[in-house]
Structure formats: C-alpha cells, structure tokens
Amino acid sequence: MPASALTVSISRNRGCPACGNGRCADPAECLFFLTSRPWGDCTWCAGSGWACESAPLYNPLAVFCEGCNGSGLSEHTHDSIDLGEISDDAKARHAAHVARLTGLVAASSAPLAVAA
C-alpha cells in the first residue's frame, strides 16, 4: 500500500495582538483595544513572537508563540506594569500595529454626511 502524503498548512502571518487573527475583522475595534491599554513584551516568548519550549502550552508544530500569536505583545493593566518597564522593541512593535490599523480604518471608513 503506498504511503499517503501529509500536507501541513502553516500561516506566515503573525496575528494581531488585539484579536489574534492575521486579518482583523474589525480594525477599528482592534485599534481602540490597542490604544486604550498598555502593551508590553509577551511573557511566554519574551517578545520574539516565535514558539518556544518554555511556554506553558508549547506545541512542537507551532511556528509562532501561542500566547501572543506571533505579535510579541501582551496586554497589561495600568496597575500591572509601569510604562518605564516596557521595552523599546515592544513600543516599536506596538506603534507598527497601531499604524497598520490606522491605515486600515482610514481606508475602510465611509465619509459621513449630515442629513439636512
């Protein structure tokens, strides 16, 4: 009996830190979520975004960290982290996600008109 081929599909898109998907269903909601809370390096992957054996839910077939979906960012509360503790790399990754989502929101927003 011939062996059957096993096909593995791996997404190369890192997830949005807010919704966890590669493509946000509602960019405005994700943008609000990202700008209303402090975000720092993921505690599982230390901000790399790559799967690592030290993660609590390590999957040997995973490419990206399952805690942050590859974004390298984790949400914090205002009481759980001091803004001085957030690394420059985390700030840069956060700014890149905010800029991407701002562009998506601007491109998808329909102009509003006031009815007379």
Disulfide bonds with the S-S distance in Angstrom:
none
